[in-house]
């Protein structure tokens, strides 16, 4: 219903919706910490997203948080269920349920993904089944060359929903949701790192 109303609106309403969408993205960027950046662009019917964060945390802790699949739903916004349903060598097969929302537009996410672990720096993720036509992404942890002991966490991904997103807000929808998820991961890594530092004292 929301989708129909968005697609059927006149030009003035479309411009208004786009203005709200862009304003929301700017506000989200301002809210984010300086060490978190999100970039998104349309690639045909898909959206390519790149996210980056500076982490002051030990590498094993970062890796353990990224691969804590059964607890992702406790700290990733919009994710209601995440559980490992199989292991295939270095790959975890994970069932995930959640929703992607933006303004008045919401859609469910129901997927099974393969998380291929290449320790200690790379995790590659792809969709195996569900209502995403495409999800090819990866986390990459790399040393921060400017500050030894710190790390840069990067996410690269191309996402294509099962059906087409509204042309005006397709990129903002996915940018907002992946951005929220990435920030949720960063916050949890920072929380665990702070707890670890406290325990070391």
N, C-alpha and C positions, 0 to 999 in steps of 0.2 A: 504494500500500500504506500509506504513512504517512497519507495523507488518510483512508483508510477507518478506520484505527485511531483517528484523532483524532475522527472523526465518530461512531464507534461506542462511544466510551468512556462509562463511567457518570458520574454527576454529580460524584462525588468526584474522579475522575481529571480531568474537565473543569475543575474548580475549581483543581486542582493545576497543570495546563497553563497556565491563565490567569494564575495567580500567578507562574509562571516567566516568562511573556511580559511581564507588567507589570514585574517586577523587572528583566528584561533592558533594557526601554525606559528605566527610571529610570537604570540603570547607563550606558546609552549616552548619555543626556542629561548625566550628570555627567562622562563622559569628554570630551564635546565642549567646544571652547573657548567662553568666555563670549560671543564674538561670533557664534556659530552657534546658531540656534534652528530647531526643526522642529516643525510642528503638523500633525496628521492627524485626519480625522473621516470617518465613513462617510456616504455620500450614496446611499441605496438599495443597489444592488449594486455601486456604485463607491466609491472612496476619494478624497477631496480632500486634497491635501497642499500646505502652504506652508512654504517654507524661506527663511531670511534669514541673511546674513553681512556683516560689516563687512570691507572690503578696503582695505589700504594699498598700492595699486598704481595705475599709470597706466591710464587708460581704454583706450587702444589695446591694452595688454597683456592686460587682462581680456577684451576682445572677441576677440583672437587666440586665446586659450586656449579660450574657449567654442566657437569655430568651427573648432578643430583636429580635425575629425571623424576623420581617418585615424589619429590617435594617441590617441583617447579610451581605447581598451582598455589603454593602457600606464599609465594613472593612475586609471581609474574602476573601483572594486571590483565584481566580478561580471560585468564586460563582457569577453568574450573576443575579439570581432571588431567592428570599426567601420570602415566604408569608404564613401566616396562612390561611388555607382554612376551618378549622373546629376546634371546641373545644369539647372534650369529657371528662367532669369532669376535673381531674387534668392533662389531656393530651392535648397537642396542636398537630394538624395535619398540617404539613408544607410541601408545595410544594417547591422543590429546583431544579434549573437548573444551570449547570456550566460545567467545564471541568477539566479533570486531564491530566497533561502534564509532560513529562520528556524527555529531549533531543529532538529527532525528533518524539517522540511517543506521540500522543494526542488522548484522547477519551472523548466523551460527557458524562455528568452525568445528568440524568433525573429521579428524585425519589420523592416519597412522603414518609415522615418519621413521626413516632410518637415520640414526645418528652414528656415523662412522668415526671412531676415535683414532686419531693419529698422535698419540702423546709424544711430547708434552705441550705441543703448540697448536694443533689443528683439529677441529671437529667439523666434519662435512655432514650436511643435513639435506635430505631429499624426501619428498612425499611419495609414499607407496600406494595409498588409497585415501579416498575421502572426497570432500567437496572443494579441494584446491586442484586446479588443473596442473599447476606447476609450482614447485617450491624447490629451488636449488640454492643452497646457501652454505656459509661456513663461518665459524668463529676462528680467528687467528690471534694468538697471543704472541707478542713480540717485545723484546727488551726496549725500554726507553733509552735511546742513545744519549739523551741530555742528562738523565738522572739515573745512574746505575742503581739497581735494586727495584726500580719501578718498571711497570709494564704497560704496554698499549694493547687494549682489547679492541679488535675490529670485527664487525659483522658485515659480510657481503651477501646479498641475496637477490634473487629474481622471483617474484611471486605473481601468479596469475590465478585469479578466482575461477570457479567453475563457470560462472556466467559473467558477462561484462559488467564492470563498475560504471556508475554514472560518469560521463566524460568530464563534468565540471569538478567533481570531488573525488575521483578515483585515486589520484596520487595522494591528496591529503588524508584520505581514509587510511590507506596502508602506511603512510609515513607516520601518522599519529599513533596507530596501533603498534607497529614495530618499534617506534620510538619509546612508547610507554613500556613495552616488554623489555627492551634493551636497558632502559633506565632502572627497571625493577631488578634486573640481573646485577647491574652495577651497584645498586643500593645494598643488595644482599651480600655481594662480595665485600663491600666496604664495612658492612655490619660485622661480618665474620672476621674480617681482618682486625677491626678494632677490638673485638672480643679476644682474638688470638694475642694481640699486643698486650692487653691487660693481663692475660694469664701468664705471659712471659716475664712480667715484672716481679 
